[in-house]
Amino acid sequence: MADDEATRTFEEFDGDDDGYITAEEFKLAMNARREEVSGDDLESIFAHTDDDQDGRINLAEFTEAWNA
């Protein structure tokens, strides 16, 4: 198990454990935390976090956004 909060949170959000967070996984994880995320919110989060524009957030992208 990861020893830093960003990595632990990334692992929590990565529902299928493939090393990437998709928009659907992000939304499900936020809903599990009882936080609503709109489609516009998701678009904004991914626009600012998904540096390589592959439609997924990897750990490096997530950590960079986490620490910003």
DRENRORO-292400 format. One record per residue: residue in one letter; x, y, z of N, C-alpha, C, CB in turn. Coordinates in steps of 0.2 Angstrom, whole numbers, padded with zeros to 4 digits, always signed. Glycine has a CB too. Layout:
aXYZXYZXYZXYZ...
! end
This chain:
m+0004-0006+0000+0000+0000+0000+0004+0006+0000-0005+0000+0006a+0002+0011-0004+0006+0017-0004+0006+0021+0003+0003+0022-0009d+0012+0025+0004+0013+0028+0010+0011+0035+0010+0019+0027+0013d+0009+0038+0004+0008+0045+0004+0000+0046+0002+0012+0049-0001e-0003+0052+0004-0010+0053+0003-0012+0053-0004-0012+0059+0007a-0008+0056-0008-0009+0057-0015-0010+0050-0018-0004+0062-0019t-0005+0046-0017-0005+0039-0020-0011+0035-0018+0002+0036-0019r-0012+0036-0011-0018+0032-0008-0024+0034-0011-0018+0033-0001t-0025+0040-0012-0031+0043-0015-0032+0041-0023-0031+0051-0015f-0026+0041-0026-0026+0039-0033-0028+0032-0033-0019+0040-0036e-0025+0027-0029-0027+0020-0029-0034+0019-0028-0023+0017-0024e-0037+0023-0023-0044+0023-0021-0049+0025-0028-0046+0028-0016f-0047+0030-0031-0050+0032-0037-0050+0027-0043-0048+0039-0039d-0044+0024-0044-0043+0019-0049-0046+0013-0048-0035+0018-0050g-0053+0013-0050-0057+0008-0048-0055+0001-0051-0064+0009-0050d-0053+0001-0057-0051-0006-0060-0043-0007-0059-0053-0006-0067d-0040-0003-0055-0033-0004-0054-0028-0005-0060-0032-0011-0049d-0030-0001-0065-0026-0002-0071-0021+0004-0072-0030-0001-0077g-0020+0008-0067-0015+0013-0067-0017+0020-0069-0009+0011-0070y-0024+0020-0071-0027+0026-0074-0034+0028-0071-0028+0026-0081i-0035+0034-0070-0042+0036-0068-0046+0039-0074-0042+0041-0062t-0051+0036-0075-0056+0038-0081-0061+0043-0078-0059+0032-0084a-0064+0047-0082-0069+0051-0079-0075+0047-0075-0072+0055-0085e-0076+0042-0078-0082+0038-0074-0079+0035-0067-0083+0031-0079e-0073+0033-0067-0070+0031-0061-0070+0037-0056-0063+0028-0062f-0068+0043-0058-0067+0049-0054-0074+0051-0051-0065+0055-0058k-0079+0050-0056-0086+0052-0053-0088+0047-0048-0091+0052-0059l-0087+0040-0049-0089+0035-0045-0086+0036-0038-0088+0028-0047a-0079+0038-0038-0076+0039-0032-0078+0045-0028-0068+0039-0033m-0080+0050-0032-0082+0056-0028-0089+0055-0025-0082+0062-0033n-0093+0051-0029-0100+0049-0027-0099+0045-0020-0104+0046-0032a-0094+0040-0020-0093+0036-0014-0091+0041-0008-0088+0031-0016r-0088+0046-0010-0087+0051-0004-0093+0056-0003-0080+0055-0006r-0098+0055-0006-0104+0059-0005-0103+0066-0008-0107+0059+0002e-0099+0066-0013-0098+0073-0016-0100+0072-0024-0090+0075-0016e-0104+0077-0026-0107+0077-0032-0102+0080-0037-0114+0081-0033v-0101+0078-0043-0097+0080-0048-0101+0081-0055-0090+0076-0049s-0101+0087-0057-0105+0088-0063-0101+0086-0069-0108+0095-0064g-0104+0086-0075-0101+0085-0081-0096+0090-0083-0105+0084-0087d-0098+0096-0081-0093+0102-0082-0087+0102-0078-0097+0109-0081d-0088+0100-0071-0083+0099-0067-0078+0094-0069-0086+0097-0060l-0081+0088-0072-0076+0083-0074-0072+0085-0080-0080+0077-0076e-0075+0089-0085-0072+0092-0090-0066+0096-0088-0077+0095-0095s-0068+0100-0083-0063+0105-0081-0057+0102-0078-0066+0110-0076i-0058+0097-0073-0053+0093-0070-0049+0089-0075-0056+0088-0065f-0052+0086-0080-0048+0082-0084-0044+0087-0089-0052+0078-0089a-0047+0093-0091-0043+0098-0095-0037+0100-0091-0048+0104-0097h-0037+0101-0085-0031+0104-0081-0027+0098-0079-0034+0108-0075t-0029+0092-0079-0025+0087-0076-0022+0082-0081-0029+0083-0070d-0026+0080-0086-0024+0075-0091-0019+0079-0096-0030+0073-0095d-0013+0079-0094-0007+0083-0098-0006+0080-0105-0001+0083-0094d-0007+0073-0105-0006+0070-0112-0012+0069-0116-0002+0063-0111q-0018+0072-0113-0024+0072-0117-0026+0065-0119-0023+0076-0123d-0025+0060-0115-0027+0053-0117-0034+0051-0114-0022+0048-0115g-0037+0056-0111-0044+0054-0108-0043+0051-0101-0048+0050-0113r-0037+0050-0099-0036+0047-0092-0031+0050-0088-0034+0039-0093i-0031+0050-0082-0027+0053-0077-0022+0047-0074-0030+0057-0072n-0016+0048-0076-0011+0043-0073-0008+0046-0066-0005+0042-0077l-0004+0042-0063-0002+0044-0056+0002+0050-0056+0002+0038-0053a+0007+0051-0061+0011+0057-0061+0006+0063-0062+0016+0056-0067e+0001+0063-0067-0003+0069-0068-0007+0070-0061-0008+0067-0074f-0009+0065-0058-0013+0066-0052-0009+0069-0047-0016+0059-0050t-0003+0066-0046+0001+0069-0041+0003+0076-0042+0008+0065-0040e+0004+0078-0048+0006+0085-0050+0000+0089-0048+0008+0086-0057a-0006+0087-0050-0012+0091-0048-0013+0092-0041-0018+0088-0052w-0012+0086-0037-0013+0086-0030-0008+0091-0027-0011+0079-0027n-0002+0091-0029+0003+0096-0026+0003+0103-0028+0009+0093-0027a-0002+0104-0033-0002+0111-0036-0005+0116-0031-0006+0111-0042
! end
